[in-house]
């Protein structure tokens, strides 16, 4: 009969403890990368959370490997402990192909198209910090042939957002703005310092 008392040697994290922080970090990473230029505050936070999760995962795995009967425990619990690395790979792949930004833009496109056309025809520009679709617009500015939207809280060294210019790449007479064609009449825009 085993009379061992539960303690440090017998405690093992449950599935929720093993998986939930990884899922939360994955969702935060997807959110942080779903805006042009990324959200610096969220990106900094998620990097720290990912480092913490990796450290806990490696320490727990090492602890399981160097215990009595490690192969039995690993065989029994491998599905739980393989999920965090798989989630990391999935998130890395999504971020690499730009899926978070593409998805958020696709969901917001009808609102962005409608408001852009209205603004280019003289409708009043939105108030500061107004949401258009799923994007918090810090400010909107009319540009020759279109409209430019600065998204609130993005960009590391300056404002960033979208430019709507159905006539082609927006002109930049002062050479201070960077435009990259995105989709149709849309461009990713960032201020250069």
C-alpha positions as CSV (number, residue, x, y, z in Angstrom):
1,X,0.0,0.0,0.0
2,X,1.4,3.4,-1.0
3,X,1.3,5.8,1.9
4,X,3.0,8.7,0.2
5,X,1.4,12.0,1.0
6,X,0.6,14.4,-1.8
7,X,3.3,17.1,-2.0
8,X,5.8,18.6,-4.4
9,X,6.9,15.2,-5.7
10,X,3.4,14.0,-6.5
11,X,1.7,17.2,-7.6
12,X,1.3,17.7,-11.3
13,X,-0.5,20.4,-13.1
14,X,-3.9,19.6,-14.5
15,X,-4.9,20.1,-18.1
16,X,-6.3,23.6,-17.5
17,X,-3.1,24.8,-15.9
18,X,-1.1,23.3,-18.8
19,X,-3.2,24.6,-21.6
20,X,-5.1,27.7,-20.6
21,X,-2.1,30.1,-20.3
22,X,-1.0,29.0,-23.8
23,X,-4.4,29.6,-25.3
24,X,-4.7,33.0,-23.6
25,X,-1.2,33.9,-24.9
26,X,-2.1,32.7,-28.4
27,X,-5.3,34.8,-28.5
28,X,-3.3,37.9,-27.2
29,X,-0.7,37.3,-29.9
30,X,-3.3,37.0,-32.6
31,X,-4.9,40.2,-31.4
32,X,-1.6,42.1,-31.2
33,X,-0.7,41.2,-34.8
34,X,-4.2,41.9,-36.3
35,X,-3.4,45.6,-36.8
36,X,-0.9,47.2,-39.3
37,X,2.5,47.4,-37.7
38,X,1.4,45.4,-34.6
39,X,0.3,46.8,-31.2
40,X,3.6,47.4,-29.4
41,X,2.1,47.2,-25.9
42,X,0.4,43.8,-26.6
43,X,3.4,42.5,-28.4
44,X,5.7,43.3,-25.5
45,X,3.3,41.7,-23.1
46,X,2.9,38.5,-25.1
47,X,6.6,38.1,-25.6
48,X,7.1,38.1,-21.9
49,X,4.1,35.7,-21.4
50,X,5.5,33.3,-24.0
51,X,8.9,33.3,-22.3
52,X,7.3,32.5,-19.0
53,X,5.2,29.7,-20.5
54,X,8.2,28.2,-22.3
55,X,10.2,28.2,-19.0
56,X,7.4,26.5,-17.0
57,X,6.8,24.0,-19.8
58,X,10.5,23.0,-20.0
59,X,10.9,22.9,-16.2
60,X,7.8,20.7,-15.8
61,X,8.9,18.4,-18.6
62,X,12.4,18.1,-17.0
63,X,10.8,17.3,-13.7
64,X,8.7,14.6,-15.2
65,X,11.7,13.1,-17.0
66,X,13.9,12.9,-13.9
67,X,11.3,11.2,-11.7
68,X,10.7,7.6,-11.0
69,X,8.9,5.9,-13.9
70,X,9.1,9.0,-16.2
71,X,8.2,7.0,-19.3
72,X,4.9,5.8,-17.8
73,X,3.9,9.3,-16.9
74,X,5.0,10.8,-20.2
75,X,3.1,8.1,-22.2
76,X,0.0,8.8,-20.2
77,X,0.2,12.6,-20.3
78,X,1.8,13.3,-23.7
79,X,-1.4,14.7,-25.3
80,X,-1.7,17.4,-22.7
81,X,2.0,18.4,-22.8
82,X,2.3,18.3,-26.6
83,X,-0.5,20.9,-27.0
84,X,1.4,24.0,-26.0
85,X,4.2,23.5,-28.6
86,X,1.5,22.7,-31.2
87,X,-0.3,25.9,-30.3
88,X,2.9,27.9,-30.6
89,X,3.6,26.4,-34.1
90,X,0.0,27.2,-35.2
91,X,0.2,30.8,-33.9
92,X,3.7,31.3,-35.5
93,X,2.3,30.1,-38.8
94,X,-0.8,32.3,-38.6
95,X,1.3,35.4,-37.8
96,X,3.9,34.5,-40.5
97,X,1.2,34.5,-43.2
98,X,-0.5,37.6,-41.8
99,X,-3.8,35.8,-41.1
100,X,-4.8,37.9,-38.0
101,X,-4.5,41.2,-40.0
102,X,-6.1,39.7,-43.1
103,X,-9.1,38.3,-41.1
104,X,-9.7,41.5,-39.1
105,X,-9.5,43.5,-42.3
106,X,-11.8,41.2,-44.1
107,X,-14.4,41.5,-41.4
108,X,-14.0,45.3,-41.3
109,X,-13.8,45.9,-45.1
110,X,-17.5,46.7,-45.7
111,X,-17.4,49.4,-43.0
112,X,-14.1,50.7,-44.2
113,X,-15.1,50.8,-47.8
114,X,-18.4,52.6,-47.1
115,X,-16.9,55.2,-44.8
116,X,-13.9,55.8,-47.1
117,X,-16.2,56.5,-50.1
118,X,-18.4,58.8,-48.0
119,X,-15.3,60.7,-46.7
120,X,-13.9,61.1,-50.1
121,X,-17.2,62.6,-51.2
122,X,-17.1,65.2,-48.5
123,X,-18.8,63.5,-45.5
124,X,-17.4,64.7,-42.2
125,X,-14.3,62.8,-41.0
126,X,-14.8,60.5,-38.0
127,X,-14.2,61.8,-34.5
128,X,-10.9,60.9,-32.9
129,X,-10.9,57.4,-31.4
130,X,-14.0,56.2,-33.4
131,X,-14.3,52.6,-34.4
132,X,-14.7,51.7,-38.0
133,X,-15.4,48.0,-38.4
134,X,-13.0,46.3,-35.9
135,X,-10.4,49.0,-36.0
136,X,-10.1,51.9,-33.5
137,X,-9.4,54.9,-35.8
138,X,-7.2,57.4,-34.0
139,X,-7.6,60.0,-36.8
140,X,-8.6,60.1,-40.4
141,X,-7.1,62.5,-43.0
142,X,-8.2,63.2,-46.5
143,X,-5.3,62.7,-49.0
144,X,-5.4,63.4,-52.8
145,X,-7.8,60.8,-54.2
146,X,-8.6,59.0,-51.0
147,X,-8.5,58.8,-47.2
148,X,-5.9,57.7,-44.7
149,X,-6.7,56.1,-41.3
150,X,-4.3,56.0,-38.4
151,X,-5.2,53.0,-36.2
152,X,-5.0,53.8,-32.4
153,X,-2.1,52.3,-30.5
154,X,-0.1,50.8,-33.4
155,X,3.3,51.4,-34.9
156,X,6.5,51.3,-32.9
157,X,8.0,54.7,-34.0
158,X,5.1,56.5,-35.6
159,X,1.5,56.2,-36.6
160,X,0.4,53.4,-38.9
161,X,-2.9,52.3,-40.5
162,X,-4.6,52.0,-43.8
163,X,-4.9,54.3,-46.8
164,X,-7.8,54.0,-49.3
165,X,-6.8,55.3,-52.7
166,X,-8.7,53.9,-55.7
167,X,-6.6,55.8,-58.1
168,X,-3.4,54.0,-57.2
169,X,-0.6,54.5,-54.7
170,X,-1.3,57.7,-52.7
171,X,1.1,60.6,-53.6
172,X,3.6,61.5,-50.9
173,X,5.0,64.9,-51.8
174,X,7.0,65.2,-48.6
175,X,8.4,61.7,-48.7
176,X,7.5,61.1,-45.1
177,X,4.9,58.3,-45.5
178,X,5.4,54.7,-46.6
179,X,2.7,52.9,-48.5
180,X,2.5,49.2,-49.3
181,X,-0.3,47.8,-51.6
182,X,-2.6,45.7,-49.5
183,X,-5.9,44.7,-51.3
184,X,-7.8,46.4,-54.1
185,X,-7.7,50.2,-53.4
186,X,-6.2,49.6,-49.9
187,X,-2.7,50.3,-48.8
188,X,-0.9,49.7,-45.5
189,X,0.5,53.0,-44.4
190,X,3.1,54.1,-41.9
191,X,4.8,57.3,-41.0
192,X,8.5,57.4,-41.3
193,X,10.6,59.4,-38.9
